[in-house]
Amino acid sequence: MTETLEQPRTKRSAPSAAQRRYLERGLAEPGGKLPLFDKHGQRIKDQTIRSCIKNGWAKRWYRNPIKPDWLVCKLTASGRDVLKVK
């Protein structure tokens, strides 16, 4: 029998600085749409986006047929709640 060394991941109670910057951008957007690019035109790291999805702070909104690898997401209620806590 094979044992796995990975521990189940628990949800973080607070976002990192990068995650917070990403999530905050959705507060002012219609429907809570989260950005693909930062304020300097650089693409948001997939790791940041995926970790926000995994923590329940963001969710996949739709798939972009032209760029299927892009993660188009929107802010969730949990994401809004976690931004209220500092």
C-alpha positions as CSV (number, residue, x, y, z in Angstrom):
1,M,0.0,0.0,0.0
2,T,1.4,3.4,-1.0
3,E,1.2,6.3,1.5
4,T,1.1,9.9,0.3
5,L,3.3,12.4,2.0
6,E,1.1,15.3,1.1
7,Q,-1.0,16.8,3.8
8,P,-4.5,18.0,2.9
9,R,-4.4,21.7,2.2
10,T,-6.4,23.9,4.6
11,K,-7.8,27.2,3.5
12,R,-5.7,30.2,4.5
13,S,-7.4,32.6,6.8
14,A,-5.9,35.7,5.2
15,P,-4.6,36.4,1.6
16,S,-1.0,37.2,0.9
17,A,-0.1,40.7,-0.3
18,A,-0.2,39.6,-3.9
19,Q,-3.6,37.8,-3.4
20,R,-5.0,40.8,-1.7
21,R,-4.0,43.2,-4.5
22,Y,-5.6,40.8,-7.0
23,L,-8.8,40.4,-5.1
24,E,-9.2,44.1,-4.3
25,R,-9.3,44.9,-8.0
26,G,-12.6,43.0,-8.3
27,L,-14.3,45.2,-5.8
28,A,-14.9,48.1,-8.2
29,E,-15.6,46.0,-11.3
30,P,-19.1,45.0,-12.5
31,G,-19.9,41.5,-11.2
32,G,-16.7,41.4,-9.3
33,K,-14.6,40.6,-12.4
34,L,-11.0,40.0,-11.5
35,P,-8.2,41.3,-13.7
36,L,-5.9,39.3,-16.0
37,F,-3.2,42.0,-15.9
38,D,-1.9,44.2,-13.1
39,K,-1.8,48.0,-13.1
40,H,1.5,47.9,-15.0
41,G,0.2,45.6,-17.8
42,Q,1.9,42.5,-16.5
43,R,-0.1,39.3,-16.5
44,I,-1.3,38.2,-13.0
45,K,0.6,35.0,-12.1
46,D,-1.5,31.8,-12.5
47,Q,-0.3,30.7,-9.1
48,T,-1.9,33.8,-7.5
49,I,-5.2,33.2,-9.3
50,R,-5.3,29.4,-8.7
51,S,-4.5,29.9,-5.0
52,C,-7.4,32.4,-4.7
53,I,-9.7,29.9,-6.4
54,K,-8.5,27.1,-4.1
55,N,-9.2,29.2,-1.0
56,G,-12.7,30.1,-2.3
57,W,-12.0,33.8,-2.7
58,A,-12.4,33.7,-6.5
59,K,-14.2,31.4,-8.9
60,R,-13.9,30.7,-12.6
61,W,-16.3,32.9,-14.5
62,Y,-16.0,31.6,-18.0
63,R,-13.5,30.2,-20.5
64,N,-12.1,32.5,-23.0
65,P,-12.3,30.6,-26.4
66,I,-9.5,32.7,-27.9
67,K,-7.2,32.2,-24.9
68,P,-8.3,29.0,-23.1
69,D,-5.3,29.1,-20.8
70,W,-6.4,32.4,-19.3
71,L,-8.3,32.2,-16.0
72,V,-11.2,34.6,-16.2
73,C,-12.5,34.8,-12.7
74,K,-14.8,36.8,-10.4
75,L,-14.7,37.6,-6.7
76,T,-16.8,35.4,-4.4
77,A,-18.7,36.4,-1.3
78,S,-15.8,34.8,0.7
79,G,-13.4,36.9,-1.2
80,R,-15.3,40.0,-0.3
81,D,-15.4,38.9,3.3
82,V,-11.7,38.2,3.6
83,L,-10.9,41.7,2.2
84,K,-12.9,43.2,5.1
85,V,-10.4,41.7,7.6
86,K,-7.0,43.3,7.8
